[in-house]
Amino acid sequence: MSDAPEELTLIGYEKLAEHGFALPCFGRTVGANTAYVARATQPGDPLAAIAAFDVYEPDDMQQMPPGKPNVRAWIGGPWIDVFLWNGEVIAGSKPEIWQSLVSMRTAIAVIAPLTLLNLAEGVPGEAVGPLARAALAWLEERRGVSDARAWLIGTYLRDIVMRIIRRRLGDTANTERIRQALRQVKLEMKDTRLALRLPFLLMELLGFEADTFSNLSKAAQEFGMPIDLPTRRPVTTTPAYWTKKLSASDAQRKRTGNQRGSITLVQARHKIDAQTYFRRDFFGCAEWVHETTRTGEARESAVIPFRVTFLSEDLGSLPITISYAPNREANQTNYTSLLHLGPLSRRFAERDMTGKWLRFDRQADGTYTLSIQDSEPRGPTAPSRLQE
């Protein structure tokens, strides 16, 4: 049984500055010797909930003032903050702190408009546009127009982009490859217009419904900045498909040795050169990245946004890694490419997939689907074998 707490009490805080947000410290009870800090479901999102608690050793924790009501925090519950202003210690969720600061907001806006903006962004329904404009004017006066514009585009508006993406992707946004893709997100001025640039992987995963970035457009309009949003580049390619009956090894059910965590991509009775087909043909248009394995061998990998169906259950779009290493052919004689289970690992662990069928489809527009099926795929849209 895990000792990780699921609900704690706010017992103190560490100052980050003389006013504004402090670091909340939690314990099992008031006066507890072990302190914890909360971890957010999505880092940097003012509307994020609490995902977990981690043990923390504070350097100079201040106890909560006597007479303050106990503030409880729990996994899945609202984020809890501590806010310092003029000797007052105010604790609770951002909406609760916002309400408690009604009489102080004007003073905070003069001295710390960035802090006030950050607080307001965590209050659902609160109009933050005027606060953002006030923060920009404050920065222009103190740091100059250039630095203020860099904050507006590179911090304020970009943070809105990141929150939109993370909220849409959910837990997927916390994977290493998606974190790498997020670092490539850019907002750039082009002539008099702002342009959002996204890497291919995020373009595919987001899907781009009409209102995907509506909040970004509204925020940019507050500053009179027209914005060009990305659109999915049209791709024309030849439709293709590939199937394989899963072995015990593919199903992670080997009787001896470690489970591989992946499925070998082999000829499987198709008329293909399996040693090169998946890298150069079937997934040839994907973004391949050169890597070095833990054993020092070179390989390439691509994260493919598959539309996934698992035993008739639609799982939506999932990022799944395909890797290619020519040296595998010398070592194993029969494969160079692997499908890494990644987000499908738990389902394979819960149920034996031996004898089930894996199917890939490449559509004419360059998108991919993956399905796990009970029986061999057939039908008018599924020719019996790939052609040479």
C-alpha distance (Angstrom), angle and dihedral (degrees) to the residues before:
residue distance angle dihedral
M1 . . .
S2 3.83 . .
D3 3.80 119.6 .
A4 3.81 92.2 -154.2
P5 3.82 108.6 123.7
E6 3.78 120.2 -121.9
E7 3.81 97.5 -168.3
L8 3.80 129.5 29.1
T9 3.79 142.7 168.8
L10 3.81 125.2 -115.2
I11 3.81 103.3 -113.2
G12 3.80 103.6 167.2
Y13 3.79 148.4 -36.1
E14 3.78 143.8 -124.1
K15 3.78 118.4 -128.4
L16 3.79 116.7 -117.1
A17 3.83 91.8 177.3
E18 3.79 137.1 -11.1
H19 3.79 90.7 -93.4
G20 3.78 135.6 18.8
F21 3.80 128.1 35.1
A22 3.80 121.3 4.2
L23 3.81 128.4 -168.9
P24 3.83 109.5 -94.5
C25 3.82 116.4 -135.9
F26 3.79 121.2 -159.0
G27 3.79 135.3 -162.8
R28 3.76 139.5 178.6
T29 3.81 89.5 -107.7
V30 3.79 137.0 -0.2
G31 3.80 107.8 -77.0
A32 3.81 93.6 21.8
N33 3.80 116.0 159.2
T34 3.81 95.5 -139.4
A35 3.80 116.4 68.9
Y36 3.80 127.7 -161.0
V37 3.79 136.3 -167.1
A38 3.78 124.5 -150.6
R39 3.79 125.3 -114.1
A40 3.83 119.1 -145.7
T41 3.79 125.8 -128.0
Q42 3.81 87.3 -130.3
P43 3.83 117.7 19.5
G44 3.79 114.3 -126.7
D45 3.81 95.1 14.9
P46 3.83 110.6 124.1
L47 3.80 89.3 -156.4
A48 3.81 94.6 51.1
A49 3.78 121.1 125.5
I50 3.81 127.0 -135.6
A51 3.80 111.8 -82.4
A52 3.83 100.4 179.6
F53 3.80 145.7 -29.8
D54 3.81 124.6 -110.2
V55 3.79 127.9 -161.5
Y56 3.81 110.7 -104.7
E57 3.80 134.4 -170.4
P58 3.82 107.0 -149.8
D59 3.80 120.2 -151.6
D60 3.79 95.9 -150.7
M61 3.78 112.6 0.2
Q62 3.80 116.2 -173.9
Q63 3.78 115.3 -146.7
M64 3.77 117.8 -123.7
P65 3.84 109.6 -97.6
P66 3.80 115.0 -95.3
G67 3.75 115.8 -100.1
K68 3.79 94.5 33.7
P69 3.81 114.0 127.9
N70 3.80 115.0 -109.3
V71 3.79 114.1 -96.7
R72 3.78 115.3 -149.3
A73 3.80 125.1 -156.4
W74 3.78 128.2 -169.7
I75 3.78 140.5 178.2
G76 3.79 108.4 -85.0
G77 3.78 90.9 18.5
P78 3.83 128.3 113.7
W79 3.78 119.6 -69.8
I80 3.81 112.2 -95.9
D81 3.81 121.5 -141.6
V82 3.79 137.0 -175.9
F83 3.82 115.3 -142.7
L84 3.80 124.0 -166.9
W85 3.79 123.1 -157.3
N86 3.81 130.9 157.2
G87 3.78 92.5 -21.1
E88 3.82 92.9 -47.7
V89 3.81 120.3 125.0
I90 3.81 110.7 -153.9
A91 3.79 119.9 -177.3
G92 3.77 135.3 -177.4
S93 3.79 140.0 71.3
K94 3.80 118.4 -29.7
P95 3.83 93.0 -101.9
E96 3.82 89.7 50.8
I97 3.82 92.3 49.1
W98 3.82 91.1 45.0
Q99 3.79 90.2 54.9
S100 3.81 92.1 46.8
L101 3.81 90.8 54.3
V102 3.82 97.2 55.9
S103 3.82 93.2 117.0
M104 3.82 93.1 42.9
R105 3.81 103.2 45.0
T106 3.80 95.2 93.3
A107 3.80 91.5 54.3
I108 3.80 92.1 45.2
A109 3.83 90.6 50.3
V110 3.83 90.0 57.7
I111 3.81 96.8 47.2
A112 3.82 105.2 26.1
P113 3.83 111.2 16.9
L114 3.82 93.1 156.2
T115 3.79 90.9 56.2
L116 3.79 91.4 47.9
L117 3.80 90.2 50.1
N118 3.80 91.4 50.8
L119 3.79 90.4 51.2
A120 3.81 93.7 47.9
E121 3.83 91.6 51.3
G122 3.80 87.4 65.7
V123 3.81 92.9 55.3
P124 3.83 110.9 87.6
G125 3.79 112.7 -129.1
E126 3.81 95.3 12.1
A127 3.82 113.8 135.7
V128 3.79 104.8 -122.7
G129 3.83 98.4 172.6
P130 3.84 95.7 90.9
L131 3.82 90.2 46.1
A132 3.81 91.0 51.2
R133 3.80 91.5 50.6
A134 3.80 90.4 48.8
A135 3.81 90.2 50.1
L136 3.82 90.5 51.1
A137 3.81 91.7 50.7
W138 3.83 90.2 48.7
L139 3.82 90.8 52.1
E140 3.81 93.0 46.4
E141 3.80 90.3 54.4
R142 3.80 94.8 48.6
R143 3.81 104.7 30.5
G144 3.77 105.8 19.7
V145 3.79 135.1 -106.2
S146 3.81 95.3 -75.7
D147 3.81 95.7 55.0
A148 3.80 91.5 42.0
R149 3.81 91.6 52.8
A150 3.82 90.4 47.9
W151 3.84 89.0 54.6
L152 3.81 91.9 47.5
I153 3.81 95.0 52.3
G154 3.79 103.3 26.1
T155 3.80 99.0 40.1
Y156 3.81 116.0 14.8
L157 3.83 100.4 37.5
R158 3.80 94.7 32.0
D159 3.82 90.3 52.9
I160 3.81 88.2 55.7
V161 3.82 89.2 53.1
M162 3.80 91.7 49.5
R163 3.79 92.7 49.7
I164 3.81 91.8 50.1
I165 3.80 91.6 51.3
R166 3.81 95.7 44.1
R167 3.79 93.1 47.9
R168 3.80 91.8 50.9
L169 3.80 94.4 46.6
G170 3.83 96.4 42.5
D171 3.81 114.7 -175.4
T172 3.80 90.2 -2.6
A173 3.82 88.3 72.2
N174 3.81 89.5 67.6
T175 3.81 95.1 62.2
E176 3.81 117.6 107.1
R177 3.81 96.2 -117.7
I178 3.82 92.3 50.7
R179 3.80 90.2 48.0
Q180 3.80 87.5 54.3
A181 3.80 90.1 50.1
L182 3.80 91.6 49.0
R183 3.79 89.7 57.4
Q184 3.82 87.6 61.1
V185 3.82 94.1 57.4
K186 3.80 109.3 115.5
L187 3.79 138.5 -176.3
E188 3.79 111.0 -160.3
M189 3.79 136.4 177.3
K190 3.79 111.5 -124.9
D191 3.79 110.5 -174.7
T192 3.82 102.5 -50.6
R193 3.80 96.6 -24.4
L194 3.78 133.5 83.3
A195 3.82 116.9 -129.1
L196 3.80 129.1 -161.6
R197 3.82 114.7 -144.7
L198 3.81 120.5 -164.6
P199 3.82 130.8 -180.0
F200 3.80 117.4 -112.3
L201 3.81 94.3 -105.9
L202 3.80 93.3 58.4
M203 3.80 91.3 43.4
E204 3.79 89.3 57.7
L205 3.80 97.0 43.3
L206 3.80 96.7 47.0
G207 3.78 94.9 54.1
F208 3.82 92.3 -155.2
E209 3.75 108.5 -117.3
A210 3.80 114.1 -171.5
D211 3.81 94.9 -96.6
T212 3.82 99.0 39.7
F213 3.80 93.7 115.1
S214 3.79 99.8 22.9
N215 3.82 92.0 122.7
L216 3.80 90.0 54.1
S217 3.80 91.6 50.1
K218 3.79 91.4 50.6
A219 3.81 92.2 48.3
A220 3.82 91.9 49.7
Q221 3.80 90.4 48.6
E222 3.82 89.2 58.9
F223 3.81 85.7 69.2
G224 3.81 96.5 40.0
M225 3.79 91.6 -108.8
P226 3.82 117.1 143.4
I227 3.78 110.6 -148.3
D228 3.79 133.0 -152.7
L229 3.79 111.8 -145.1
P230 3.80 122.9 -156.3
T231 3.76 121.4 -101.4
R232 3.77 125.7 -160.5
R233 3.77 110.1 -94.3
P234 3.80 111.4 -121.5
V235 3.78 111.9 -111.9
T236 3.77 125.6 -166.4
T237 3.76 117.5 -164.1
T238 3.76 139.8 144.7
P239 3.82 114.5 -84.2
A240 3.79 112.4 -120.1
Y241 3.75 140.5 163.7
W242 3.79 139.4 -163.2
T243 3.81 131.9 -166.4
K244 3.77 136.9 -169.3
K245 3.80 135.7 -178.5
L246 3.79 106.9 -126.2
S247 3.78 117.8 -117.5
A248 3.80 124.8 -150.0
S249 3.80 87.7 -99.0
D250 3.82 91.3 52.3
A251 3.79 89.0 48.6
Q252 3.84 90.5 52.9
R253 3.79 90.9 -114.7
K254 3.81 102.4 120.5
R255 3.80 111.1 150.7
T256 3.82 94.0 -139.1
G257 3.78 136.1 27.0
N258 3.78 130.2 19.3
Q259 3.78 120.9 -40.7
R260 3.80 110.9 -111.9
G261 3.84 98.2 -138.2
S262 3.79 90.2 -138.2
I263 3.80 145.1 73.7
T264 3.80 121.9 -120.2
L265 3.80 115.0 -122.4
V266 3.79 105.1 -143.1
Q267 3.79 140.9 153.2
A268 3.81 93.0 -82.9
R269 3.84 91.7 -175.2
H270 3.83 92.5 -53.7
K271 3.80 119.4 129.2
I272 3.79 95.7 -113.3
D273 3.79 140.4 111.7
A274 3.78 95.2 -113.0
Q275 3.81 93.2 -167.2
T276 3.83 91.7 68.8
Y277 3.81 106.8 10.2
F278 3.81 100.5 90.2
R279 3.81 95.2 43.7
R280 3.80 99.6 41.5
D281 3.78 103.7 26.6
F282 3.79 121.1 16.7
F283 3.85 95.2 37.2
G284 3.78 96.0 15.6
C285 3.82 94.4 121.1
A286 3.82 94.2 53.7
E287 3.82 122.8 103.4
W288 3.80 105.1 -95.8
V289 3.81 120.4 -162.4
H290 3.82 125.5 -157.9
E291 3.82 112.9 -126.1
T292 3.78 141.6 170.8
T293 3.80 118.7 -132.4
R294 3.80 124.5 -134.7
T295 3.80 87.9 -98.5
G296 3.81 91.9 54.9
E297 3.80 97.4 -105.4
A298 3.79 122.7 137.2
R299 3.78 121.0 -117.3
E300 3.79 140.7 156.3
S301 3.79 126.8 -132.0
A302 3.77 137.5 -173.3
V303 3.79 129.1 -167.4
I304 3.80 107.2 -136.9
P305 3.82 119.8 -160.7
F306 3.81 98.6 -137.2
R307 3.77 124.7 -172.6
V308 3.81 96.5 -133.5
T309 3.80 131.2 -152.3
F310 3.81 114.3 -177.6
L311 3.81 114.3 -167.7
S312 3.84 90.3 -30.7
E313 3.84 93.5 -45.1
D314 3.81 113.8 121.0
L315 3.81 107.4 -135.2
G316 3.79 95.3 178.8
S317 3.81 122.3 -135.7
L318 3.81 115.3 -18.0
P319 3.83 129.1 179.0
I320 3.81 107.6 -125.0
T321 3.79 124.7 177.9
I322 3.80 124.7 -127.1
S323 3.80 115.1 -168.3
Y324 3.82 130.2 -165.0
A325 3.82 126.3 -163.6
P326 3.83 120.1 165.3
N327 3.80 91.4 -157.3
R328 3.81 89.5 68.7
E329 3.80 89.3 72.1
A330 3.80 90.9 60.2
N331 3.78 91.6 46.1
Q332 3.79 99.6 42.4
T333 3.85 102.9 16.1
N334 3.78 93.6 -144.7
Y335 3.83 113.7 60.5
T336 3.79 143.3 30.7
S337 3.83 100.8 174.7
L338 3.79 132.5 65.3
L339 3.79 135.5 -169.2
H340 3.81 106.3 -141.9
L341 3.79 110.2 -145.1
G342 3.82 95.5 -142.1
P343 3.83 106.4 147.5
L344 3.82 90.2 19.0
S345 3.82 94.6 55.8
R346 3.79 95.6 95.1
R347 3.80 92.9 52.5
F348 3.80 91.1 49.7
A349 3.81 89.5 49.4
E350 3.80 92.7 51.2
R351 3.79 96.8 49.0
D352 3.79 135.1 28.7
M353 3.80 107.5 -114.3
T354 3.81 95.2 -174.7
G355 3.80 108.4 137.3
K356 3.81 94.6 16.3
W357 3.80 120.0 121.8
L358 3.80 128.8 -113.4
R359 3.79 118.2 -154.8
F360 3.82 131.3 -173.6
D361 3.80 122.7 -166.0
R362 3.81 125.9 -169.3
Q363 3.79 110.2 -161.1
A364 3.80 126.4 -147.8
D365 3.83 90.2 -106.6
G366 3.82 91.8 57.4
T367 3.82 97.0 -103.9
Y368 3.81 123.4 129.1
T369 3.78 136.9 -138.9
L370 3.80 129.7 -165.9
S371 3.76 126.5 -164.9
I372 3.79 136.8 -179.4
Q373 3.79 110.1 -152.2
D374 3.79 137.7 -177.9
S375 3.79 95.1 -131.5
E376 3.80 137.5 28.7
P377 3.83 109.2 -72.2
R378 3.80 114.3 -112.1
G379 3.78 138.2 152.6
P380 3.81 141.4 103.0
T381 3.83 92.2 -62.2
A382 3.80 92.0 47.0
P383 3.83 113.6 62.8
S384 3.76 111.7 -154.2
R385 3.83 94.6 -114.0
L386 3.77 138.5 7.8
Q387 3.77 113.4 -102.4
E388 3.79 123.4 -127.5
